[in-house]
Amino acid sequence: MVASLVEYVVARQCEGWNVLRDGAPIGRRGVLVRAVDFATHLAEREAILGGRATRVLMAREDTDRLPGCQPLRRAA
């Protein structure tokens, strides 16, 4: 049974990206892809070793900054 959900959030800052774990800053990267990679690595590790449910979040408007991602279309 999973006790709680741990959220890793990638948030845009003036010059780079912060990675937060349940609202507390735990890292900073200058490139979005590296910030998402870092947050995903930590979330996967915590899920495997700690047995806790995790998820990685970022703002929808930032997805078009990821290489190879097409901007999301809104349904009519």
C-alpha positions as CSV (number, residue, x, y, z in Angstrom):
1,M,0.0,0.0,0.0
2,V,1.3,3.4,-1.0
3,A,1.3,5.9,1.9
4,S,1.6,9.2,0.1
5,L,2.3,10.9,-3.2
6,V,5.6,12.7,-3.7
7,E,5.6,15.5,-6.3
8,Y,8.6,16.7,-8.1
9,V,8.0,20.0,-9.9
10,V,10.1,21.6,-12.6
11,A,9.5,25.4,-12.4
12,R,10.8,28.1,-14.7
13,Q,13.0,30.8,-13.1
14,C,14.6,33.9,-14.5
15,E,17.7,32.1,-15.8
16,G,17.1,28.4,-15.5
17,W,14.9,25.8,-14.0
18,N,14.3,24.8,-10.3
19,V,13.4,21.3,-9.2
20,L,11.2,21.1,-6.2
21,R,10.3,18.1,-4.1
22,D,6.9,18.7,-2.4
23,G,7.5,22.4,-2.7
24,A,11.0,22.5,-1.3
25,P,13.8,23.4,-3.8
26,I,16.3,20.5,-4.2
27,G,18.1,21.5,-7.4
28,R,18.6,23.9,-10.2
29,R,19.5,23.3,-13.9
30,G,20.1,25.8,-16.7
31,V,18.4,23.7,-19.4
32,L,14.9,22.4,-19.2
33,V,15.7,18.9,-20.5
34,R,18.3,18.5,-17.7
35,A,15.9,19.7,-15.1
36,V,13.2,17.2,-16.2
37,D,15.8,14.4,-16.4
38,F,17.0,15.2,-12.9
39,A,13.5,15.3,-11.4
40,T,12.6,12.1,-13.2
41,H,15.7,10.3,-12.0
42,L,14.9,11.3,-8.4
43,A,11.3,10.3,-8.7
44,E,12.0,6.9,-10.2
45,R,14.7,6.2,-7.5
46,E,12.4,7.2,-4.7
47,A,9.5,5.1,-6.1
48,I,11.8,2.0,-6.5
49,L,13.8,2.3,-3.3
50,G,11.2,4.0,-1.0
51,G,8.1,2.3,-2.3
52,R,6.3,5.7,-2.6
53,A,4.2,6.9,-5.4
54,T,5.8,9.8,-7.3
55,R,5.1,12.1,-10.2
56,V,7.0,14.8,-12.1
57,L,5.1,18.0,-13.1
58,M,5.8,21.0,-15.2
59,A,3.7,23.8,-16.7
60,R,1.9,22.9,-19.9
61,E,3.2,26.1,-21.6
62,D,6.8,24.9,-21.1
63,T,6.3,21.6,-23.0
64,D,7.0,23.4,-26.3
65,R,10.5,24.2,-25.0
66,L,11.4,20.5,-25.0
67,P,13.2,19.2,-28.1
68,G,11.0,17.1,-30.4
69,C,7.8,18.1,-28.6
70,Q,5.0,19.6,-30.6
71,P,2.8,22.2,-28.8
72,L,-0.3,20.8,-27.4
73,R,-3.5,21.5,-29.2
74,R,-6.7,22.4,-27.4
75,A,-9.8,20.4,-28.2
76,A,-12.6,22.5,-29.7
